[in-house]
Amino acid sequence: MVNLKETRHQLAHKYDIAAEDLDPSIIPILMAIDNMANRLEKSVDSFQHQSKQIETLMKQQVSPIYCDHPKTALILGIGKYGSIVLGISIFLSVFWMGLVILKSNEKQYAHYKHIAKVIQFDEQSGSYFIRKEDYKKVEKGIVIK
């Protein structure tokens, strides 16, 4: 709990007012104003600190890239031959990934080709079927021969 006499004396000293002139009903309002002023002062200090950090970051030298010089206009200034090598390596990596995807799907296509040979279509009923000679029943389902 807040001691009224001490708080009254502190606020009177802070605002340079005689303690007898402070009405006890105003003390909570002055305490709230004082609390808000302290928080505002802390946030202003934090803002100033952050703005100083931003200023130091902005003062750091960053080399600009000018597009009127042909060497710097190429990919980050790596030069003519560097950009050619980079383009070739990107092309080769895309080509290699395509081959990997094609080889990984090749097994599935082989299964589909085998199944396509076994499955028959009945034109009279309009349905597909597998002859009994082409499959074998097992516990979990069927195995296509």
C-alpha positions in Angstrom: 0.0 0.0 0.0 1.2 3.5 -0.7 2.0 5.8 2.2 0.0 9.0 1.5 2.3 11.3 3.5 5.5 10.1 1.8 3.9 10.1 -1.7 2.5 13.6 -1.0 5.9 14.8 0.0 7.7 13.2 -3.0 5.2 14.7 -5.5 5.4 18.1 -3.9 9.2 18.0 -4.1 9.1 16.8 -7.7 6.6 19.4 -8.9 8.0 22.1 -6.6 4.8 22.6 -4.8 4.2 23.0 -1.1 3.0 19.7 0.4 0.2 21.4 2.2 -1.1 22.8 -1.1 -1.6 19.3 -2.5 -5.1 18.0 -2.1 -5.2 14.3 -1.2 -7.8 13.6 -3.9 -5.3 14.8 -6.6 -2.5 12.5 -5.5 -3.7 9.4 -7.4 -4.1 11.4 -10.6 -0.6 12.9 -10.1 0.8 9.4 -9.5 -0.9 8.1 -12.7 0.5 11.0 -14.7 3.9 10.4 -13.2 3.7 6.7 -14.1 2.7 7.5 -17.7 5.5 10.1 -17.9 8.0 7.5 -16.8 6.8 5.0 -19.3 6.8 7.6 -22.1 10.4 8.7 -21.1 11.5 5.0 -21.3 10.0 4.6 -24.8 11.5 7.8 -26.0 14.9 6.6 -24.7 14.4 3.3 -26.5 13.4 5.0 -29.7 16.5 7.3 -29.6 18.7 4.2 -29.0 17.2 2.4 -31.9 17.5 5.4 -34.2 21.2 5.7 -33.3 21.6 2.0 -34.2 19.9 2.6 -37.5 22.0 5.7 -38.2 25.2 3.7 -37.6 23.9 1.0 -40.0 23.1 3.6 -42.6 26.6 5.1 -42.3 28.3 1.9 -43.2 29.8 1.9 -46.7 27.9 -0.2 -49.2 29.5 -0.4 -52.6 26.9 0.6 -55.2 26.4 -1.3 -58.4 26.2 1.0 -61.4 24.6 -0.3 -64.6 26.4 2.0 -66.9 29.6 -0.1 -66.5 29.1 -3.3 -68.5 31.0 -5.6 -66.1 28.9 -4.6 -63.1 25.7 -4.9 -65.0 26.4 -8.6 -65.4 25.3 -10.7 -62.5 26.7 -8.9 -59.5 29.9 -8.0 -61.3 31.3 -11.5 -61.8 32.1 -10.7 -65.4 31.3 -12.1 -68.8 32.8 -15.5 -68.4 31.5 -15.9 -64.9 27.9 -15.3 -66.0 28.3 -17.8 -68.9 29.6 -20.4 -66.5 26.7 -19.7 -64.1 24.2 -20.0 -66.9 25.6 -23.3 -68.1 25.7 -24.7 -64.5 22.0 -23.7 -64.0 21.1 -25.4 -67.3 22.9 -28.5 -66.4 21.4 -28.7 -62.9 17.9 -28.4 -64.4 18.7 -31.0 -67.0 20.1 -33.4 -64.3 17.0 -32.9 -62.2 14.8 -33.8 -65.2 16.8 -37.0 -65.7 16.4 -37.9 -62.1 12.7 -37.4 -62.1 12.4 -39.4 -65.4 14.4 -42.3 -64.0 12.4 -42.3 -60.7 9.1 -42.6 -62.6 10.4 -45.2 -65.0 9.5 -48.1 -62.6 6.0 -46.9 -62.3 5.6 -46.7 -66.1 6.9 -50.3 -66.4 4.2 -51.5 -64.0 1.6 -49.7 -65.9 2.8 -51.2 -69.2 2.6 -54.7 -67.7 -0.9 -54.1 -66.3 -2.0 -52.7 -69.6 -1.1 -56.0 -71.3 -3.1 -58.1 -68.7 -6.3 -56.0 -68.4 -8.8 -56.8 -71.1 -11.8 -54.8 -72.2 -15.2 -56.4 -72.9 -17.0 -54.5 -75.6 -20.4 -56.2 -74.9 -20.6 -55.2 -71.3 -18.3 -52.1 -71.5 -16.2 -53.3 -68.5 -12.6 -54.2 -67.8 -11.5 -57.6 -66.5 -8.4 -59.8 -65.9 -8.5 -63.4 -67.0 -8.0 -66.1 -64.2 -4.7 -67.2 -65.8 -3.2 -63.8 -65.4 -3.5 -63.4 -61.6 -3.1 -65.4 -58.4 -5.1 -64.8 -55.2 -3.0 -64.2 -52.0 -4.0 -63.3 -48.4 -3.7 -59.5 -49.0 -5.2 -59.4 -52.5 -4.1 -60.6 -55.9 -0.7 -60.8 -57.6 -0.6 -60.2 -61.4 1.5 -62.7 -63.2 
